Amino acid sequence: MDWSFIISQTLTALFTPLALFYILGAQGLNIHFGYTGLLNFGQAGFMAAGAYGTAISYTVWGWPLWASLLFGILASVVLGILLGLPTLRLRGDYLAIVTIAASEIIRLTIRSEAVESVTGGNSGINEFATGFYDANFFSNSGRYELGPLSFRGQELWVMLWGWLLVAFFALLTYLLMRSPWGRVLKSVRENEDAVRSLGKNVYAYKMQSLILGGVMGACGGIILALAKNFAGPDDFATKATFIAYTALILGGAATTLGPVIGGMMFWSIFTFVSVTADQAAKANVIPNSVMTDVQAGVIPFIFLGIALMVLMVFRPQGIFGDRKELEVDAR
């Protein structure tokens, strides 16, 4: 087994666009679940709205890239309004069921043959980020070594903008949650009936929270699509939402840095287990009769599922979280 390769891949995974994808999704869920108590299981739908809004407006409508990026964000705002209007009067499990169904409806619609001329169907939309990479001041074809880390020039360009977005949303969350608006959100999480009795429009605050967190998720979808130069429906399956939730719980809900650290740790651990299992299978450390290198792909999900269960039992507040912050009123 090549341990230097395993360690290099693990450290590199801390900063890659895939890590950014889950971090931005977790930051949005932090607004929804951590601070407002909304059990949104449809974050992947917002991610898809951002990616496909950008890709469609650029390739099909011929808009400039900057306008396409703004349209991707606007698409997530519209989705938040359309999803929130009929659902935000629901609580707890009922809201979770509706949002996960809405997310799957979006994904299945995108990949259907009826709209294939617009969305690309199962094949998705390719080569729409050319203008984005034309502005890259790193060499698109070059490779950059930073100690044990190694990145392509294209990856560095995406990572630069992705980490700027993460920093911006972390700062925005920090400021908002210390403002009167943020304090109302926390009150809604604890007891929305009490907030309503004080004359606050709980429905409006929930809608604002859903839209803000959805925009963060949409930015994650845009970053992933730009990194791949491809928007595909399978990138936005329900699995993406649950991985983002895992990252949030790992780092700590209702904290500014929890989603960031949790997302970095999650993806690096996932990569470590994945690469180690693959290397072990290929080197026959694990006999083929027990596990082949193809079957090794499920090991990270098994390991992380067990780790998540252990975390929820012994430290449900995560690394940085406060147990009191997770006492959500989900009646």
C-alpha positions in Angstrom: 0.0 0.0 0.0 1.2 3.5 -0.9 0.8 5.4 2.3 2.3 8.6 0.9 -0.3 8.6 -1.8 -3.1 7.9 0.7 -2.0 10.8 3.0 -1.5 13.2 0.0 -5.0 12.4 -1.2 -6.5 12.8 2.3 -4.9 16.2 2.8 -5.8 17.4 -0.7 -9.4 16.5 0.0 -9.6 19.1 2.7 -9.8 21.9 0.1 -11.2 20.4 -3.1 -14.3 21.6 -4.9 -16.2 18.6 -3.6 -15.4 19.6 0.0 -16.6 23.1 -0.9 -19.8 21.7 -2.4 -20.7 20.0 0.9 -19.5 22.9 3.1 -21.8 25.4 1.2 -24.7 22.9 1.4 -24.0 22.5 5.2 -23.8 26.3 5.7 -27.3 26.6 4.2 -28.7 23.7 6.3 -27.1 25.5 9.3 -29.4 28.4 8.6 -32.4 26.1 8.1 -31.9 23.5 10.8 -29.3 24.9 13.1 -30.8 28.4 13.7 -34.4 28.1 12.5 -35.3 24.5 13.3 -36.5 23.7 9.7 -36.0 20.1 8.8 -35.2 20.7 5.2 -34.3 17.4 3.5 -34.4 19.0 0.0 -31.2 21.0 0.0 -30.0 19.1 -3.1 -32.9 20.7 -5.0 -31.4 24.2 -4.2 -28.0 22.9 -5.3 -29.5 21.7 -8.6 -31.3 25.0 -9.1 -28.0 26.9 -8.8 -26.1 24.6 -11.1 -28.7 24.2 -13.8 -29.9 27.8 -13.7 -26.3 28.8 -14.5 -25.7 26.1 -17.1 -29.0 26.6 -19.0 -28.9 30.4 -19.1 -25.3 30.2 -20.5 -25.6 27.4 -23.0 -29.3 27.5 -24.1 -30.1 31.2 -23.8 -26.6 32.5 -24.6 -26.3 34.8 -21.6 -22.9 36.2 -20.4 -21.4 34.0 -17.6 -21.8 36.7 -14.9 -25.5 37.0 -15.7 -25.8 33.2 -15.8 -24.3 33.0 -12.3 -26.7 35.6 -11.0 -29.6 33.7 -12.6 -28.5 30.5 -10.9 -28.8 32.3 -7.6 -32.1 33.8 -8.6 -33.4 30.4 -9.5 -32.8 29.2 -5.9 -34.6 32.2 -4.6 -37.6 31.4 -6.8 -37.5 27.8 -5.7 -37.4 28.9 -2.1 -40.5 31.0 -2.5 -42.4 28.2 -4.5 -41.4 25.6 -2.0 -42.0 27.7 1.1 -45.4 29.1 0.3 -47.3 25.8 0.7 -44.9 24.0 3.1 -43.7 26.3 5.8 -46.8 25.9 7.9 -45.7 22.3 8.3 -43.4 21.3 11.2 -40.9 18.5 11.9 -41.2 15.3 10.0 -44.0 16.6 7.7 -41.7 19.4 6.4 -38.9 16.9 5.9 -41.1 14.6 3.8 -42.4 17.4 1.6 -38.9 18.9 1.0 -37.2 15.6 0.2 -40.1 14.8 -2.3 -39.7 18.2 -3.9 -36.0 17.7 -4.3 -36.5 14.4 -6.1 -39.2 15.9 -8.3 -36.7 18.5 -9.4 -34.0 15.9 -10.1 -36.3 13.5 -12.0 -37.8 16.4 -14.0 -34.3 17.6 -15.0 -33.3 14.1 -16.3 -36.6 13.4 -18.1 -36.8 13.2 -21.9 -39.5 15.8 -22.0 -37.0 18.6 -21.2 -33.9 17.0 -22.6 -33.4 19.7 -25.2 -33.0 22.2 -22.3 -31.4 20.2 -19.4 -29.5 17.5 -21.4 -31.5 14.8 -19.7 -29.4 12.0 -18.2 -26.3 13.3 -20.1 -26.5 16.8 -18.4 -24.9 19.9 -19.8 -21.3 19.9 -20.7 -18.7 22.6 -21.4 -20.5 25.6 -20.1 -17.7 27.1 -17.9 -15.3 28.0 -20.7 -15.7 31.7 -20.0 -15.0 31.1 -16.3 -11.7 29.4 -17.0 -10.7 32.0 -19.6 -10.3 34.5 -16.7 -8.1 32.1 -14.8 -4.8 33.6 -13.8 -3.5 30.1 -12.9 -2.4 27.9 -15.8 -5.4 25.8 -16.8 -3.2 23.0 -17.9 -0.6 23.4 -15.2 -0.2 21.6 -11.9 0.8 23.3 -8.6 2.5 21.6 -5.7 2.1 22.9 -2.2 4.1 20.5 0.0 2.1 17.3 0.0 -0.8 19.0 -1.8 -1.2 18.9 -5.5 -3.8 20.8 -7.5 -4.5 21.5 -11.2 -4.7 25.2 -12.2 -8.4 24.8 -12.9 -9.0 23.4 -9.4 -7.2 26.3 -7.8 -9.3 28.8 -9.7 -12.5 27.2 -8.6 -11.2 26.8 -5.0 -10.2 30.4 -4.8 -13.8 31.5 -5.5 -15.3 28.7 -3.5 -13.4 29.5 -0.4 -14.2 33.2 -0.8 -17.9 32.3 -0.8 -17.4 30.1 2.3 -15.7 32.9 4.1 -18.4 35.4 3.0 -21.3 33.2 4.2 -19.5 32.4 7.5 -19.1 36.1 8.2 -22.7 36.8 7.1 -24.0 34.1 9.4 -21.9 35.4 12.3 -23.3 38.9 11.8 -26.9 38.0 11.2 -27.1 35.6 14.1 -26.0 38.4 16.5 -28.6 40.8 15.0 -32.3 41.1 16.1 -33.2 39.1 13.0 -31.0 36.2 14.0 -32.3 36.3 17.6 -35.9 35.9 16.2 -34.8 33.0 14.1 -33.4 31.2 17.2 -36.6 32.0 19.1 -38.6 30.4 16.2 -36.5 27.3 16.6 -37.2 27.1 20.3 -40.9 27.9 20.4 -42.6 29.5 17.4 -45.9 29.8 19.2 -44.3 32.1 21.8 -42.7 34.2 19.0 -46.0 34.5 17.3 -47.7 35.6 20.5 -45.2 38.5 20.6 -46.5 39.8 17.2 -43.7 38.4 15.0 -44.6 37.0 11.6 -43.1 33.5 12.0 -44.1 32.5 8.5 -42.1 35.5 7.0 -39.0 34.7 9.1 -39.1 31.0 8.0 -39.4 32.1 4.4 -36.4 34.4 4.7 -34.4 31.6 6.4 -35.4 29.1 3.7 -34.3 31.4 0.9 -31.0 32.5 2.5 -30.0 28.9 3.2 -31.1 27.9 -0.3 -28.9 30.5 -1.8 -25.9 29.1 0.1 -26.8 25.6 -1.2 -27.2 27.0 -4.8 -23.7 28.5 -4.6 -22.4 25.0 -3.7 -24.1 23.5 -6.7 -22.6 26.3 -8.9 -19.1 25.6 -7.6 -19.4 21.9 -8.3 -20.7 22.5 -11.8 -18.0 24.9 -12.6 -15.3 22.5 -11.2 -16.6 19.7 -13.4 -17.5 22.0 -16.3 -20.7 19.9 -16.2 -24.1 19.9 -14.6 -25.5 16.5 -14.2 -28.7 15.3 -12.4 -27.0 12.5 -10.4 -24.8 15.0 -8.6 -27.9 16.3 -6.9 -29.5 13.2 -5.6 -30.8 13.0 -2.0 -27.4 11.6 -1.0 -26.0 15.2 -1.3 -28.4 16.5 1.3 -27.6 13.8 3.8 -23.9 14.2 3.4 -24.3 17.9 4.0 -26.3 17.1 7.1 -23.5 14.8 8.2 -21.0 17.5 7.8 -23.1 19.9 9.7 -23.7 17.5 12.6 -20.0 16.6 12.7 -18.9 20.2 13.0 -21.8 21.4 15.2 -25.1 22.9 14.2 -25.9 26.5 15.1 -22.2 27.5 15.0 -20.5 29.7 12.5 -17.5 27.4 11.8 -19.2 24.1 12.4 -20.3 23.5 8.8 -16.9 24.6 7.5 -14.8 22.4 9.8 -17.3 19.5 9.6 -17.3 19.6 5.8 -13.5 19.6 5.6 -13.3 16.7 8.1 -16.0 14.7 6.5 -14.6 14.8 3.0 -11.0 14.1 4.1 -12.1 11.2 6.3 -14.3 9.9 3.4 -11.4 10.2 1.0 -9.0 8.5 3.5 -11.3 5.5 4.0 -12.1 5.3 0.3 -8.5 5.4 -0.9 -7.2 3.1 1.8 -9.9 0.5 1.1 -9.2 0.7 -2.6 -5.4 0.3 -2.1 -5.9 -2.6 0.4 -8.1 -4.4 -2.1 -5.7 -3.9 -5.0 -2.7 -5.0 -2.9 -4.6 -8.1 -1.8 -4.3 -7.0 1.8 -8.0 -7.8 1.8 -8.5 -11.0 -0.2 -10.8 -10.7 -3.2 -12.9 -13.4 -1.7 -13.8 -10.9 1.0 -13.8 -7.6 -1.0 -12.8 -6.5 -4.5 -11.6 -3.1 -5.4 -15.0 -2.4 -6.9 -16.8 -3.4 -3.7 -14.4 -1.2 -1.7 -16.4 1.8 -2.9 -19.1 1.1 -0.3 -16.7 0.9 2.6 -16.6 4.7 3.2 -20.4 4.9 3.5 -20.5 2.0 5.9 -17.8 3.5 8.1 -19.3 7.0 8.1 -22.7 5.6 8.8 -21.4 3.9 11.9 -19.4 7.0 12.9 -22.4 9.2 12.5 -24.5 6.9 14.8 -21.7 6.9 17.4 -21.5 10.7 17.2 -25.2 11.2 17.6 -25.2 8.9 20.7 -22.1 10.4 22.5 -21.8 13.9 21.2 -24.9 15.0 19.2 -23.9 18.7 19.4 -20.8 17.9 17.2 -17.3 19.3 17.7 -18.1 22.9 18.2 -21.8 22.8 19.0 -23.7 23.4 22.2 -26.2 20.7 23.2 -28.7 23.3 24.1 -28.7 24.6 20.5 -30.1 21.2 19.3 -33.2 21.3 21.5 -35.4 21.9 18.5 -39.1 22.3 18.9 -40.3 19.9 16.2 -43.9 19.4 17.2 
